[in-house]
């Protein structure tokens, strides 16, 4: 897409009608942006692609290494969509990134990258004249953005990271888990006094947050700008899968994800053990890997349920449909997941979900597609009891599993990328042309 000269002070002059909505020139800051990937890289790509597919002219500022996957995918897109997309690749000089290896130093590197990306965006804005800028990936309630300094409407988010594991549920975290969550809590508390975060919130036209917990960390004077939206969406139509023909009548529950202390399966296993007392034929599939695997295996032994638990490493993406069809419900009691992509994928395949009313899963799941269990009140044993009750609820014949599976697919449809982008950009069109604060 060629860059067209334009008066940078005009924020509405080039808008045009497209399908009943105003199409805009949008700059997307997407540090992570790769097609076909999950987590943050997939988020960046899907924001850009869906905006372009909606008729907006989209410039994406991202890292140079993402060109390896982005450029081949661009060549495969329909020409009408491709003409709406322009990728600008930027990285810090080599001497400034030698120390970033894997996950080490990534947060500090990202802060410097954001500043350099802002300077590049400022030069680009002088040539193009964007209608708005959207900081779309690596968006944390603890991580500032400089993009509001462009002086045009600035969308920040969806912002995550404010989720908090209740203190009464941390007894099984272990020392490392206690320390890590303590540092996280301290960092979240400091948001209220962080001048860079205050400037980010002040400059933002809209602040989208992934949960009420993240909303609570936005200073009160800026909270009127916030709305709850997931940072993730799903591609494609809900899958009209039936249970696999060879699945036994006995309930089968699934956990799919990394084995980490904050994913909550030390609670999920206890709930499953309680469920087994009334339904001894039930089984639990634990699919994934992670540093807490040994602890969870030991817990299964201590609870006397190891004969009812099946362990498996990661499965290929192409096999996930078969995995979902072979189970009756997903058990996902994560304690601070801003997103919860596995919950969305499960619903897309018609699998009811049992989760905690925390973070992204707590936003996704309602009583039409599963049970979101209150995490507060009564301590660990009370929560385990509530989770066990939820497992009985989703497998109770009176609740009609076929109806719940249909409800799961319908709920997933509400979280498509098209629906997410429309919900955000439908709100922002009303205020296009209202400049944010300058740096």
Number of C-alpha atoms within 10 A of each C-alpha: 12 8 10 8 11 15 13 15 16 13 20 18 13 14 16 14 10 12 9 7 16 19 22 26 22 23 27 25 28 26 27 20 29 26 19 12 14 12 16 20 19 18 25 28 22 24 26 28 23 20 24 24 18 19 21 23 24 28 25 25 24 25 21 15 14 18 17 10 14 17 13 11 14 19 10 9 12 10 10 11 19 19 16 21 22 19 21 17 15 17 17 17 9 8 7 12 15 8 12 14 9 7 7 10 12 15 13 12 15 16 15 16 22 23 16 16 24 20 16 14 24 17 12 17 22 15 15 18 25 28 27 29 26 22 26 24 26 22 22 20 24 22 18 22 23 21 31 28 22 24 19 28 29 30 25 29 27 29 28 28 25 29 24 17 20 15 11 15 20 18 12 15 18 11 9 10 16 16 12 12 17 12 12 16 16 11 15 20 14 13 20 15 10 15 12 15 21 18 18 23 26 19 28 30 24 26 25 23 31 29 28 20 18 25 26 14 20 23 16 11 10 17 15 12 16 23 18 18 25 25 28 25 23 21 14 10 13 21 16 12 17 15 19 13 8 7 13 13 9 14 20 20 24 24 22 23 18 18 22 19 23 21 19 23 23 23 22 24 26 22 22 29 23 20 19 16 10 10 14 14 13 19 21 25 19 25 18 16 17 12 11 17 17 12 15 18 18 12 17 20 13 10 14 11 20 17 10 17 19 12 15 11 13 14 12 7 7 8 9 16 15 13 17 26 19 20 22 24 29 26 30 25 28 25 24 25 23 28 24 23 21 16 24 27 22 27 31 31 25 32 32 32 34 30 30 27 23 26 28 29 30 26 20 25 25 20 14 16 27 26 23 24 21 14 23 17 10 10 15 20 14 13 23 22 17 18 30 22 17 22 27 17 15 24 19 12 10 8 12 11 20 14 12 23 28 23 22 28 26 18 21 25 21 14 21 20 22 21 14 20 20 16 12 17 16 12 12 16 15 10 11 19 16 16 21 20 18 14 12
